[in-house]
Amino acid sequence: MQRIYEPENLLEAEMLIGMLGSEGVQVHLVGRDLMGAMGDLPMQGLLGLAVADDQAEYARQLIAAYNDAQPLAGDEPESLPGTLIC
């Protein structure tokens, strides 16, 4: 297994796990069990997404596409132009 990405928080991790899973990539979330100890542990690098070696490159491509996503014209509210609202 390879650690391919460090999500900023548990919400992003769960979102990416769902997206990768829908594309047939099995993902293991490293560090989920440490979330209760956040007061004692540094936050950087606590969470990580790990996938099988043969799926690592494909998963990295999917995550890069996710991070590069832009809102479609007309999908954002007028009060927040250029903002992707999920």
Summary of the structure (lengths in Angstrom):
residues: 86
radius of gyration: 15.1
end to end distance: 30.4
largest distance: 44.3
contacts: 199
relative contact order: 0.21
helix: 41%
strand: 14%
